[in-house]
Amino acid sequence: MFYPLATSTWDEKETEALQEVIESGMFTMGARVREYEDAFAKKFGTEYAVMASSGSAANLLAIAATFYHPDFNMERGDEIIVPAVSWSTTYFPVSQLGFKLRFVDIDPHTLNLDLEKTKKAITDRTRGVFAVNLLGNPVHKSQLQAICDDANILLMEDNCESMGARCEGQLAGTFGLFGTFSTFFAHHICTMEGGMVVTNDRKLNDTMRSLRAHGWVRDLPSDTHLPVDPDPFVRQFRFVLPGYNLRPLEMGGATGVHQLKKLDGIVAQRRKNAEVFKNLFGGVNYLDIQQETGESSWYGFAIVLKGHMAGRREEVVTALAENGIERRPIMGGNFLNNPVMEHLDHSIGSEITVAEDIDKNGLYLGNSQEDMTERLQKAFEVISSVAE
């Protein structure tokens, strides 16, 4: 494929790390995972970082820990505001914990939550906003935080697509109670499968560590807020929360340590590629591109067809495929159009128009840590040929 969606960020460091794990004979969560967690927390300036088996698992872990947090008094049926455009695992954990999803439209420029519509969508049952930093682009930190503070609700971040992005000088994923990250292959750094949650809240950290491993407390210090049996033998199999098995592997921790050291360089090259993308696609009258808030880490390059190209996405997708250019819908499009919605308790908090346009006319191209100039020029030529 001439222009794949993503390329590998690995070199000999990661393969050597895998071999060291294999030779150690210790594969399940252990010292290497903890080393990676400590390095991640330091990198993002948070008190705690908790690794999970995937970014999807990180979302589930964080939302569940919020539900079981002793200070928040969350109840089933409480509303959580979510954007109408995101990946499925933004929504599923919210619903699976018994919360009611409240969908709000996105901003046509940033493709993140429309802040004015978010403010108007808050009701007496709203307990939080699960904001998504879409395709590398952070939400507007201070404005969204002010909305949540005024309503006395929680701000939570799904930052799985936006590692390394910044708004107002602060790293995305650190704006609210927690931020989640994914290290799947196509993302900024890769640990094969893997996710992370960062937070400054000690109780949330301890709750996540319990929930991650069956709901037990064997890995927690004695001063945790969770009940710890005084008998160390009994404590090994004493369960205090209805947990999961979301534990990562030592291989993920070992590779993550090396990948994290490459993050700044990876983001810098992605931003250079974005300048090429903006120069090529930014002034075209038959499509719009995503406008960054602060400093996007440019997971991918979103395109929304308009004017005489509106409704012609299939032609563009076909032409790109014929030229070896991989492409995807912009996440789940208007997620309300997915058949799974019949299984999710939800309400609609605003008119949904931008997300509907994205559903019909949106697509994105990949980005990576490589120089994308030649690939982006080819993509532009292909799309321009369709638009003629």
Protein Blocks (a to p, Z undefined) as FASTA:
>chain_A
ZZafbdcfbdfklmmmmmmmmmnopabgcfklmmmmmmmmmmnopabdcddfbfklmmmm
mmmmmmmpmklopaehiacdddfbdcfklmmmmmmnopacddddddfklopacfklmmmm
pcfklgbdcdddeehiacdfklmmmmmmmnopacdddfklmghiaeehiaehilmmbdcd
dfbfklmbdehiacddddfbfklmmmmmmmmnooiaklpcfkbmbdcdfblklmmmccfb
dcddfbdcfklmmmmmmmmmmmmmmmmmmmmmmmmmmmmmmmpckbccdddehjaehlba
cdddehjlgoplmmmmmmmmmnopacddehjljfklpmklmmpccddfbdcfklmmmmmm
gccddddfbdfklmmmmmmmmmmmmmZZ
